[in-house]
Amino acid sequence: MLPSHLRKFKTLYTRFGLGAVKNIWLITCLISLARTVNLNKLKDYVGGLLKDNQPEASSHYKRLTRFFQFWSKDQDLLDHLMQLNIGLLQRMGFKYLVMDGTSWKIGVTSVHYLVLSVSAGPV
């Protein structure tokens, strides 16, 4: 039997299946706990959230990267994730998302750097 919070979540995502729903729930909770979207930092919170005795943070990191590798081309899922996380940030009191980006070349390699942040102070 699924915990009630996942049952409620699953009704929103019948298209994606239970495994994806669990990972969506996990990622949403991790972002609010760690206050970052950096997967390398989120991995450190997975064990505590899942009450998982697996000591290897690298295993949790692989789980997160596999999820995004598999679902990265599904725009519908990405839109839902963005809506969930924007709603979560609003409930936490954040009102503004700030985006900045830059591009440069290192030799023949193009580098694109995009940052999405929340404004914590008055704008």
N, C-alpha and C positions, 0 to 999 in steps of 0.2 A: 504494500500500500504506500502511496506517495504522501509525503507531508502536505498539509493543506495549502501552504504557500506555493508549492509546485503544482498542485492540482489547479489552483486559480491561474497560475502562469500558463499552464499547458493549454487552457481554453483560448488563450490569445495566439498560440503558435501550433495549432493542430497540423499545420503544413510541414513543420520542421522535424517532428519526432521528439521522443523523450530525451535522447542523448543531447541534442542541441538545446532543448529547453533547460536541462540541468546546467549546461555550460553558460547559457545566457543568464540564468539566475546567479550562477557563481560569479561571473564577470561583473554583473551589476553590483553585487554585494562587495566584491573585492575593490571596485573603484571607490565606493563610499568609505570602506575601511582604510584603504591605503592612501586615499586622496590623490591618486595619480592614475594615469592610463598606461604607464610604463610596465610592460609585461615582466621585465626583469625585477621590478619591485613588487608587482602583484603576486608573483610566485611565492614570495615569503609568507603570504597570508593564507594560501590555499589550505595547508594542513590544519591550521587552527579553525578555519571556517568549516571544513568538512570533518573535523575531528579525526583526521587521518594520521595514522602512526608512521606513515611512509616518510622517512627522514630526508630523502633527497629532494631538495628544492628544484633540482634540474628536471626531475620527473614532472613536477607541477608546471614548470616552464614549457616542457614539451607538450603537455596537454593543452595549454593555452595557445601555443603557436600552431598546433595541429588544427584546433578549432578555427582559427582565423585563416589558415591556408585552405581549408576545405570550404569554408563559407564566404571567403572574400569576394567572390564574384556574384553572390546572391544579393542584389540591391534591396530586395524586400526585407531580408533579415537585417541588413545594415541600417536601413531606415528605421526599423523597429528598435534596434539597439540605441540609435541616436535619440529617438523620442523618449525611451525609457531613461536614459542617462541625463537628458536635458531636464526632464521632470524631476529626477532625483536631485539634481543640482539646484533647481528652483526651490524644492522643499527644504534644502539645506540653507537657503537664504541668498544664494548667488543669483544675480540678475543679468549678468552680461557674459557672453562668450567673446573672447578676443582671439582673432586668428592673424598670424603673420607668417610670411614665407619668403624664402630667398633661394636663388639658384646660382651655381658657379661651376666652373670646370676645373678639374684636377687632371692635367694632361688632356687626354681625349675622353675622359669620363665625366659625364654631367652629374652633378650632385644637386638634389632638390631637398630642401629642408623646410618642413611645414610644422608650425606649432599652433596648437589649439589650447587655450587657457581660459580660466574663469577669473573675472575681476572680483577681488575680495574687498576692495575699498570703494569709496565714492568715485564716480566717473564724472 
